[in-house]
Amino acid sequence: MLRNLIILCIVLVVDNTEALVRRDVTQTTQPNILDTIQRNIDQLRICVDQSLARAVSEVNEKQLDPILNVVGEQLNRLSKAYSDLLASNPSKQ
């Protein structure tokens, strides 16, 4: 009987210890949501910059030759068409 009473007292003391412990918690203000969004955007920008830099560093000049040739041909055609238009329409002075 005494044994059961001691066990009951121990259980009650252990159960109520949370009420005796004092926790010093300072009231924190809510973080500004715009600051969090700005920080995430900055991290995304850094990630994209690094990914693009890595992709560009892997490009070889030889891989760009066909693209540059096509662009050059199109510019030559456009330039020729423009000069033909100017030659066919004499300007009035």
All heavy atoms as an XYZ file, in Angstrom:
731
protein
N       0.815     -1.181      0.000
C       0.000      0.000      0.000
C       0.870      1.261      0.000
O       0.599      2.195     -0.757
C      -0.920     -0.075      1.216
C      -1.735      1.131      1.432
S      -3.126      1.052      0.321
C      -4.020      2.390      0.847
N       1.849      1.273      0.845
C       2.765      2.408      0.914
C       3.539      2.539     -0.400
O       3.791      3.644     -0.871
C       3.724      2.221      2.102
C       4.698      3.364      2.351
C       3.935      4.645      2.669
C       5.635      3.022      3.457
N       3.843      1.410     -0.956
C       4.565      1.397     -2.217
C       3.716      2.039     -3.326
O       4.215      2.842     -4.111
C       4.891     -0.046     -2.561
C       5.655     -0.210     -3.810
C       5.767     -1.660     -4.102
N       7.067     -2.041     -4.537
C       7.408     -3.253     -4.889
N       6.531     -4.214     -4.769
N       8.587     -3.526     -5.317
N       2.457      1.713     -3.387
C       1.565      2.284     -4.384
C       1.405      3.793     -4.182
O       1.321      4.561     -5.155
C       0.200      1.610     -4.347
C       0.248      0.178     -4.836
O       1.171     -0.195     -5.540
N      -0.715     -0.619     -4.431
N       1.360      4.212     -2.936
C       1.235      5.638     -2.621
C       2.483      6.403     -3.066
O       2.378      7.494     -3.638
C       0.993      5.820     -1.119
C       0.739      7.241     -0.662
C      -0.510      7.808     -1.329
C       0.610      7.289      0.836
N       3.651      5.814     -2.864
C       4.900      6.464     -3.287
C       4.943      6.564     -4.818
O       5.306      7.603     -5.378
C       6.114      5.686     -2.737
C       6.177      5.829     -1.207
C       7.409      6.178     -3.376
C       7.233      4.981     -0.550
N       4.549      5.510     -5.500
C       4.542      5.527     -6.962
C       3.559      6.567     -7.473
O       3.843      7.314     -8.420
C       4.211      4.126     -7.517
C       5.366      3.175     -7.214
C       3.947      4.183     -9.016
C       5.097      1.740     -7.591
N       2.399      6.667     -6.849
C       1.408      7.666     -7.237
C       1.946      9.076     -7.036
O       1.774      9.949     -7.896
C       0.111      7.457     -6.452
C      -1.018      8.425     -6.765
C      -1.477      8.259     -8.205
C      -2.169      8.218     -5.807
N       2.633      9.328     -5.940
C       3.219     10.651     -5.681
C       4.290     10.984     -6.717
O       4.380     12.121     -7.201
C       3.806     10.694     -4.276
S       2.565     10.726     -2.986
N       5.110     10.002     -7.061
C       6.162     10.228     -8.061
C       5.537     10.560     -9.413
O       5.977     11.477    -10.110
C       7.088      9.001     -8.153
C       7.917      8.881     -6.881
C       7.995      9.092     -9.377
C       8.746      7.623     -6.798
N       4.492      9.835     -9.776
C       3.823     10.095    -11.045
C       3.223     11.489    -11.058
O       3.320     12.222    -12.049
C       2.748      9.012    -11.325
C       1.850      9.419    -12.484
C       3.396      7.673    -11.580
N       2.613     11.906     -9.969
C       2.023     13.246     -9.888
C       3.089     14.333     -9.959
O       2.897     15.358    -10.617
C       1.189     13.391     -8.614
C      -0.138     12.633     -8.596
C      -0.789     12.757     -7.224
C      -1.064     13.145     -9.664
N       4.214     14.112     -9.317
C       5.291     15.111     -9.338
C       5.876     15.205    -10.746
O       6.097     16.303    -11.259
C       6.379     14.757     -8.300
C       7.629     15.586     -8.514
C       5.844     14.951     -6.899
N       6.099     14.074    -11.387
C       6.667     14.081    -12.734
C       5.683     14.710    -13.705
O       6.073     15.459    -14.609
C       7.040     12.640    -13.165
C       7.366     12.591    -14.644
C       8.196     12.122    -12.340
N       4.422     14.447    -13.520
C       3.404     14.987    -14.406
C       3.292     16.505    -14.271
O       3.033     17.201    -15.248
C       2.054     14.326    -14.107
C       1.010     14.705    -15.141
O       1.353     14.720    -16.344
O      -0.131     14.992    -14.738
N       3.501     17.032    -13.088
C       3.341     18.469    -12.850
C       4.644     19.253    -12.984
O       4.667     20.445    -12.708
C       2.735     18.707    -11.457
C       1.284     18.263    -11.394
O       0.579     18.337    -12.383
N       0.854     17.794    -10.238
N       5.732     18.626    -13.357
C       6.990     19.368    -13.460
C       6.964     20.370    -14.598
O       7.653     21.388    -14.548
C       8.183     18.416    -13.674
O       7.922     17.602    -14.802
C       8.453     17.604    -12.454
N       6.191     20.117    -15.642
C       6.114     21.089    -16.732
C       5.528     22.408    -16.249
O       5.881     23.462    -16.756
C       5.273     20.524    -17.875
C       5.960     19.405    -18.614
C       5.117     18.933    -19.782
O       4.285     19.709    -20.268
O       5.324     17.785    -20.206
N       4.654     22.366    -15.270
C       4.069     23.590    -14.731
C       5.088     24.345    -13.894
O       5.001     25.559    -13.746
C       2.836     23.267    -13.907
N       6.072     23.664    -13.338
C       7.066     24.310    -12.488
C       8.233     24.892    -13.280
O       8.935     25.759    -12.783
C       7.602     23.309    -11.455
C       6.554     22.718    -10.514
C       7.204     21.668     -9.619
C       5.921     23.800     -9.662
N       8.446     24.403    -14.477
C       9.561     24.885    -15.289
C       9.159     26.186    -15.951
O       8.115     26.301    -16.578
C       9.944     23.835    -16.359
C      11.025     24.387    -17.282
C      10.391     22.554    -15.696
N      10.001     27.185    -15.796
C       9.735     28.480    -16.395
C      10.594     28.622    -17.640
O      11.797     28.420    -17.604
C      10.071     29.589    -15.416
C       9.873     30.965    -16.006
C      10.217     32.038    -15.038
N       9.090     32.189    -14.128
C       9.073     33.001    -13.099
N      10.131     33.714    -12.836
N       8.033     33.097    -12.326
N       9.957     28.988    -18.711
C      10.684     29.179    -19.962
C      10.648     30.655    -20.317
O       9.589     31.253    -20.396
C      10.053     28.376    -21.090
C      10.157     26.905    -20.865
C       9.578     26.139    -22.005
N       9.646     24.708    -21.700
C       9.114     23.786    -22.431
N       8.458     24.111    -23.529
N       9.222     22.528    -22.105
N      11.824     31.196    -20.529
C      11.914     32.596    -20.925
C      11.898     32.653    -22.448
O      12.882     32.362    -23.112
C      13.190     33.241    -20.396
C      13.171     33.361    -18.880
O      12.060     33.480    -18.328
O      14.245     33.323    -18.266
N      10.770     33.011    -22.966
C      10.621     33.125    -24.406
C      10.309     34.575    -24.714
O       9.348     35.131    -24.221
C       9.481     32.216    -24.926
C       9.307     32.401    -26.423
C       9.749     30.772    -24.577
N      11.173     35.164    -25.533
C      10.917     36.551    -25.915
C       9.932     36.562    -27.078
O       9.939     35.684    -27.932
C      12.223     37.249    -26.340
O      12.783     36.518    -27.416
C      13.209     37.320    -25.185
N       9.120     37.551    -27.082
C       8.130     37.683    -28.149
C       8.845     38.170    -29.402
O       9.409     39.253    -29.434
C       7.050     38.688    -27.737
C       5.954     38.871    -28.750
C       5.078     37.634    -28.868
O       5.049     36.811    -27.983
N       4.383     37.516    -29.977
N       8.847     37.338    -30.425
C       9.481     37.729    -31.685
C       8.419     38.271    -32.614
O       7.295     37.792    -32.650
C      10.180     36.529    -32.347
O       9.205     35.525    -32.606
C      11.280     35.980    -31.461
N       8.800     39.264    -33.352
C       7.868     39.825    -34.316
C       7.862     38.944    -35.558
O       8.837     38.268    -35.866
C       8.272     41.257    -34.711
O       9.581     41.200    -35.260
C       8.240     42.180    -33.515
N       6.784     38.986    -36.263
C       6.674     38.211    -37.487
C       7.661     38.769    -38.515
O       7.765     39.973    -38.676
C       5.250     38.302    -38.051
C       4.222     37.592    -37.225
C       4.367     36.081    -37.302
O       5.014     35.563    -38.201
N       3.786     35.388    -36.358
N       8.385     37.880    -39.203
C       9.310     38.381    -40.228
C       8.527     39.012    -41.377
O       7.420     38.586    -41.702
C      10.048     37.129    -40.691
C       9.174     35.987    -40.312
C       8.388     36.434    -39.103
N       9.122     40.015    -41.941
C       8.486     40.700    -43.058
C       8.468     39.762    -44.262
O       9.503     39.270    -44.705
C       9.258     41.978    -43.384
C       8.531     42.834    -44.390
O       7.508     42.438    -44.941
N       9.061     44.014    -44.623
N       7.290     39.506    -44.795
C       7.139     38.561    -45.901
C       7.878     39.053    -47.149
O       8.406     38.261    -47.918
C       5.647     38.280    -46.193
C       5.487     37.129    -47.179
C       4.964     39.514    -46.726
C       5.796     35.803    -46.603
N       7.957     40.356    -47.325
C       8.658     40.897    -48.495
C      10.152     40.630    -48.425
O      10.796     40.391    -49.446
C       8.379     42.389    -48.634
C       6.920     42.761    -48.923
C       6.757     44.260    -48.984
C       6.434     42.112    -50.193
N      10.705     40.667    -47.201
C      12.128     40.344    -47.054
C      12.397     38.891    -47.425
O      13.392     38.575    -48.083
C      12.589     40.595    -45.618
C      12.621     42.069    -45.266
O      12.668     42.903    -46.200
O      12.586     42.387    -44.066
N      11.493     38.007    -47.021
C      11.644     36.596    -47.345
C      11.550     36.379    -48.850
O      12.350     35.635    -49.433
C      10.549     35.774    -46.634
O      10.590     36.053    -45.241
C      10.753     34.299    -46.848
N      10.600     37.033    -49.490
C      10.449     36.905    -50.937
C      11.679     37.454    -51.649
O      12.186     36.840    -52.594
C       9.162     37.610    -51.411
C       7.939     36.857    -50.892
C       9.117     37.721    -52.931
C       6.628     37.568    -51.137
N      12.177     38.593    -51.194
C      13.366     39.187    -51.809
C      14.573     38.263    -51.668
O      15.346     38.088    -52.611
C      13.665     40.553    -51.181
C      14.827     41.274    -51.823
C      14.555     41.611    -53.277
O      13.470     42.047    -53.612
N      15.537     41.400    -54.130
N      14.725     37.646    -50.497
C      15.836     36.722    -50.284
C      15.712     35.514    -51.217
O      16.692     35.081    -51.821
C      15.847     36.257    -48.821
C      17.092     35.517    -48.444
C      17.169     35.160    -46.949
N      16.501     36.084    -46.072
C      15.403     35.789    -45.353
N      14.853     34.606    -45.434
N      14.864     36.681    -44.547
N      14.496     34.996    -51.381
C      14.295     33.859    -52.287
C      14.562     34.242    -53.737
O      15.147     33.460    -54.496
C      12.878     33.309    -52.142
C      12.669     32.601    -50.820
O      13.619     32.179    -50.186
N      11.430     32.482    -50.410
N      14.152     35.442    -54.141
C      14.414     35.904    -55.506
C      15.912     36.055    -55.737
O      16.428     35.684    -56.794
C      13.664     37.224    -55.777
C      12.160     36.945    -55.879
C      14.168     37.895    -57.049
C      11.314     38.186    -55.985
N      16.619     36.589    -54.745
C      18.070     36.730    -54.877
C      18.747     35.368    -55.019
O      19.663     35.202    -55.830
C      18.646     37.478    -53.676
C      18.236     38.942    -53.657
O      17.818     39.463    -54.717
O      18.314     39.561    -52.570
N      18.299     34.391    -54.234
C      18.871     33.047    -54.334
C      18.566     32.426    -55.690
O      19.424     31.769    -56.283
C      18.333     32.154    -53.217
C      18.855     32.524    -51.851
C      18.199     31.708    -50.747
O      17.240     30.982    -50.967
N      18.729     31.848    -49.535
N      17.360     32.656    -56.210
C      17.001     32.147    -57.527
C      17.854     32.800    -58.606
O      18.341     32.129    -59.524
C      15.521     32.391    -57.808
C      15.035     31.978    -59.186
C      15.104     30.468    -59.351
C      13.616     32.465    -59.420
N      18.067     34.113    -58.497
C      18.890     34.825    -59.471
C      20.318     34.282    -59.474
O      20.908     34.060    -60.545
C      18.895     36.319    -59.141
C      19.629     37.160    -60.149
C      19.568     38.637    -59.819
N      18.198     39.113    -59.878
C      17.587     39.777    -58.895
N      18.231     40.055    -57.795
N      16.342     40.167    -59.018
N      20.873     34.034    -58.304
C      22.232     33.486    -58.215
C      22.282     32.102    -58.848
O      23.204     31.781    -59.603
C      22.689     33.447    -56.741
C      22.918     34.873    -56.223
C      23.949     32.623    -56.578
C      23.122     34.954    -54.722
N      21.262     31.285    -58.580
C      21.215     29.932    -59.140
C      21.130     29.970    -60.663
O      21.837     29.224    -61.354
C      20.029     29.182    -58.554
S      19.844     27.504    -59.154
N      20.276     30.848    -61.201
C      20.135     30.949    -62.657
C      21.430     31.463    -63.277
O      21.871     30.954    -64.315
C      18.931     31.852    -63.018
C      18.926     32.201    -64.493
C      17.627     31.177    -62.623
N      22.048     32.471    -62.653
C      23.314     32.998    -63.177
C      24.378     31.909    -63.228
O      25.107     31.786    -64.216
C      23.802     34.165    -62.323
C      22.993     35.424    -62.535
O      22.224     35.482    -63.518
O      23.112     36.350    -61.710
N      24.474     31.119    -62.166
C      25.480     30.055    -62.136
C      25.172     28.993    -63.180
O      26.081     28.487    -63.841
C      25.548     29.428    -60.743
C      26.144     30.339    -59.698
C      26.054     29.773    -58.299
O      25.374     28.786    -58.055
N      26.741     30.402    -57.363
N      23.905     28.656    -63.346
C      23.535     27.645    -64.345
C      23.841     28.126    -65.757
O      24.371     27.371    -66.579
C      22.048     27.314    -64.225
O      21.762     26.767    -62.969
N      23.505     29.383    -66.050
C      23.794     29.924    -67.381
C      25.295     30.019    -67.629
O      25.769     29.719    -68.722
C      23.137     31.289    -67.554
C      21.620     31.280    -67.703
C      21.091     32.701    -67.759
C      21.198     30.507    -68.923
N      26.040     30.437    -66.610
C      27.495     30.531    -66.764
C      28.095     29.150    -67.022
O      28.989     28.998    -67.861
C      28.112     31.155    -65.514
N      27.584     28.140    -66.341
C      28.073     26.780    -66.545
C      27.727     26.295    -67.952
O      28.545     25.675    -68.625
C      27.457     25.845    -65.503
C      28.146     24.514    -65.405
C      27.602     23.653    -64.263
N      27.479     24.376    -63.019
C      26.308     24.584    -62.380
N      25.185     24.111    -62.868
N      26.274     25.256    -61.246
N      26.524     26.611    -68.417
C      26.112     26.182    -69.756
C      26.927     26.880    -70.830
O      27.336     26.264    -71.819
C      24.630     26.448    -69.960
N      27.185     28.181    -70.654
C      27.954     28.933    -71.642
C      29.402     28.466    -71.676
O      30.018     28.400    -72.738
C      27.863     30.449    -71.342
C      28.878     31.238    -72.145
C      26.457     30.948    -71.619
N      29.930     28.106    -70.521
C      31.329     27.663    -70.499
C      31.510     26.332    -71.213
O      32.602     26.003    -71.652
C      31.832     27.552    -69.059
O      31.194     26.482    -68.384
N      30.423     25.564    -71.360
C      30.513     24.277    -72.039
C      30.334     24.393    -73.554
O      30.539     23.424    -74.271
C      29.466     23.315    -71.467
C      29.712     22.947    -70.022
C      28.585     22.139    -69.412
O      27.578     21.897    -70.102
O      28.716     21.751    -68.247
N      29.952     25.579    -74.057
C      29.733     25.755    -75.493
C      31.075     25.939    -76.181
O      31.928     26.712    -75.751
C      28.817     26.968    -75.754
C      28.733     27.277    -77.242
C      27.439     26.708    -75.187
N      31.235     25.257    -77.295
C      32.463     25.336    -78.079
C      32.225     26.284    -79.254
O      31.118     26.388    -79.769
C      32.811     23.931    -78.580
C      34.171     23.869    -79.214
O      34.827     24.877    -79.397
N      34.586     22.662    -79.559
N      33.263     26.978    -79.687
C      33.138     27.893    -80.826
C      32.697     27.160    -82.081
O      31.936     27.692    -82.888
C      34.471     28.581    -81.094
C      34.899     29.536    -80.025
C      36.288     30.095    -80.285
O      36.878     29.784    -81.336
O      36.770     30.850    -79.437
N      33.150     25.951    -82.245
C      32.796     25.173    -83.436
C      31.296     24.887    -83.474
O      30.717     24.783    -84.544
C      33.564     23.849    -83.454
C      35.057     24.003    -83.483
C      35.525     24.406    -84.851
C      37.035     24.467    -84.870
N      37.564     25.047    -86.050
N      30.677     24.771    -82.302
C      29.240     24.508    -82.251
C      28.439     25.721    -82.710
O      27.328     25.589    -83.206
C      28.816     24.125    -80.831
C      29.405     22.819    -80.345
C      29.153     22.590    -78.871
O      29.006     23.538    -78.106
N      29.116     21.324    -78.470
N      28.993     26.908    -82.556
C      28.284     28.131    -82.920
C      28.461     28.513    -84.387
O      27.725     29.359    -84.891
C      28.744     29.295    -82.033
C      28.377     29.199    -80.560
C      28.958     30.384    -79.808
C      26.886     29.130    -80.365
N      29.422     27.926    -85.072
C      29.690     28.288    -86.468
C      28.464     28.190    -87.373
O      28.177     29.138    -88.114
C      30.844     27.453    -87.034
C      32.198     28.005    -86.636
O      32.236     29.177    -86.203
O      33.191     27.274    -86.761
N      27.687     27.112    -87.361
C      26.514     27.053    -88.257
C      25.490     28.145    -87.963
O      24.929     28.741    -88.884
C      25.916     25.665    -87.990
C      26.999     24.871    -87.367
C      27.880     25.840    -86.664
N      25.289     28.438    -86.703
C      24.316     29.477    -86.331
C      24.800     30.839    -86.808
O      24.037     31.627    -87.384
C      24.080     29.472    -84.812
C      23.447     28.149    -84.380
C      23.216     30.638    -84.373
C      23.374     27.943    -82.905
N      26.072     31.125    -86.581
C      26.623     32.416    -87.000
C      26.625     32.550    -88.514
O      26.400     33.646    -89.047
C      28.027     32.597    -86.430
C      28.107     32.704    -84.898
C      29.557     32.786    -84.451
C      27.319     33.891    -84.393
N      26.852     31.454    -89.222
C      26.815     31.499    -90.689
C      25.417     31.833    -91.188
O      25.249     32.641    -92.107
C      27.289     30.168    -91.281
C      28.775     29.972    -91.117
O      29.522     30.937    -90.951
N      29.212     28.721    -91.145
N      24.402     31.222    -90.600
C      23.017     31.492    -91.007
C      22.651     32.941    -90.710
O      22.049     33.628    -91.551
C      22.048     30.509    -90.307
C      20.607     30.935    -90.504
C      22.264     29.095    -90.821
N      23.019     33.428    -89.543
C      22.726     34.823    -89.195
C      23.446     35.765    -90.152
O      22.872     36.757    -90.614
C      23.118     35.110    -87.723
C      23.057     36.594    -87.406
C      22.217     34.334    -86.766
N      24.696     35.454    -90.468
C      25.447     36.282    -91.403
C      24.814     36.308    -92.784
O      24.720     37.368    -93.423
N      24.355     35.141    -93.262
C      23.701     35.095    -94.574
C      22.413     35.918    -94.587
O      22.127     36.639    -95.550
C      23.390     33.643    -94.944
C      24.613     32.818    -95.287
C      24.278     31.346    -95.491
O      23.076     30.990    -95.499
O      25.218     30.552    -95.638
N      21.645     35.826    -93.516
C      20.394     36.588    -93.442
C      20.677     38.093    -93.411
O      19.970     38.882    -94.047
C      19.580     36.176    -92.209
C      19.070     34.763    -92.255
C      18.152     34.516    -93.437
O      17.359     35.364    -93.824
N      18.272     33.337    -94.033
N      21.711     38.499    -92.689
C      22.070     39.919    -92.657
C      22.528     40.396    -94.032
O      22.193     41.516    -94.446
C      23.162     40.170    -91.616
C      22.708     40.173    -90.160
C      23.904     40.299    -89.227
C      21.724     41.295    -89.911
N      23.278     39.556    -94.747
C      23.714     39.924    -96.095
C      22.521     40.086    -97.028
O      22.473     41.027    -97.836
C      24.686     38.878    -96.650
C      26.053     38.968    -95.993
O      26.407     40.003    -95.425
N      26.796     37.881    -96.046
N      21.547     39.174    -96.941
C      20.347     39.267    -97.781
C      19.552     40.526    -97.454
O      19.065     41.228    -98.353
C      19.461     38.043    -97.584
C      20.013     36.794    -98.186
C      19.093     35.627    -97.947
N      19.694     34.389    -98.412
C      19.200     33.194    -98.173
N      18.086     33.064    -97.481
N      19.802     32.124    -98.625
N      19.419     40.828    -96.183
C      18.678     42.018    -95.762
C      19.389     43.281    -96.242
O      18.753     44.216    -96.744
C      18.524     42.029    -94.238
C      17.719     43.159    -93.634
C      16.274     43.086    -94.101
C      17.782     43.108    -92.132
N      20.697     43.299    -96.120
C      21.474     44.456    -96.570
C      21.358     44.638    -98.084
O      21.190     45.766    -98.584
C      22.931     44.267    -96.162
O      23.722     45.296    -96.688
N      21.419     43.543    -98.820
C      21.288     43.614   -100.276
C      19.891     44.088   -100.676
O      19.740     44.944   -101.556
C      21.578     42.257   -100.904
C      21.590     42.276   -102.414
C      21.967     40.925   -102.959
C      22.036     40.869   -104.450
N      21.058     41.535   -105.222
N      18.864     43.582   -100.014
C      17.489     44.000   -100.320
C      17.305     45.479   -100.017
O      16.666     46.217   -100.778
C      16.493     43.162    -99.526
N      17.886     45.967    -98.959
C      17.776     47.383    -98.594
C      18.471     48.259    -99.630
O      17.935     49.278   -100.064
C      18.361     47.591    -97.196
C      18.225     48.995    -96.680
C      17.000     49.491    -96.278
C      19.335     49.839    -96.605
C      16.872     50.792    -95.810
C      19.222     51.125    -96.145
C      17.989     51.594    -95.736
O      17.860     52.876    -95.287
N      19.682     47.847   -100.026
C      20.383     48.653   -101.030
C      19.684     48.590   -102.382
O      19.662     49.580   -103.122
C      21.846     48.262   -101.182
O      22.098     46.957   -100.924
N      19.051     47.462   -102.727
C      18.275     47.380   -103.973
C      17.064     48.311   -103.908
O      16.719     48.951   -104.922
C      17.819     45.943   -104.230
C      18.965     45.036   -104.661
O      20.049     45.567   -105.000
O      18.778     43.796   -104.634
N      16.421     48.380   -102.774
C      15.273     49.281   -102.622
C      15.693     50.738   -102.752
O      15.007     51.545   -103.363
C      14.585     49.057   -101.270
C      13.701     47.818   -101.164
C      13.213     47.646    -99.728
C      12.511     47.943   -102.107
N      16.824     51.070   -102.164
C      17.297     52.444   -102.267
C      17.710     52.776   -103.710
O      17.514     53.894   -104.172
C      18.482     52.674   -101.318
C      18.142     52.748    -99.837
C      19.415     52.954    -99.023
C      17.156     53.872    -99.576
N      18.278     51.813   -104.416
C      18.707     52.064   -105.801
C      17.529     52.201   -106.738
O      17.560     52.987   -107.699
C      19.600     50.920   -106.272
N      16.421     51.482   -106.484
C      15.271     51.559   -107.374
C      14.409     52.806   -107.123
O      13.670     53.216   -107.980
C      14.423     50.297   -107.243
O      13.847     50.249   -105.944
N      14.502     53.399   -105.948
C      13.737     54.625   -105.623
C      14.707     55.790   -105.448
O      15.229     55.997   -104.375
C      12.937     54.433   -104.322
C      11.812     53.446   -104.475
O      11.264     53.304   -105.559
N      11.459     52.771   -103.398
N      14.918     56.564   -106.519
C      15.817     57.725   -106.370
C      15.167     58.735   -105.426
O      13.991     58.987   -105.464
C      15.976     58.272   -107.767
C      14.870     57.683   -108.561
C      14.388     56.454   -107.861
N      15.986     59.278   -104.570
C      15.433     60.248   -103.602
C      15.208     61.601   -104.280
O      15.937     62.007   -105.160
C      16.417     60.406   -102.439
O      17.643     60.907   -102.905
N      14.149     62.259   -103.852
C      13.807     63.585   -104.406
C      14.602     64.640   -103.639
O      14.576     64.684   -102.423
C      12.323     63.862   -104.253
C      11.488     62.890   -105.058
C      10.025     63.179   -104.868
C       9.186     62.175   -105.619
N       7.771     62.372   -105.410
N      15.265     65.478   -104.357
C      16.057     66.508   -103.697
C      15.572     67.886   -104.055
O      15.156     68.236   -105.058
C      17.525     66.356   -104.045
C      18.083     65.116   -103.444
C      19.565     64.985   -103.768
O      20.147     65.800   -104.497
N      20.188     63.968   -103.230
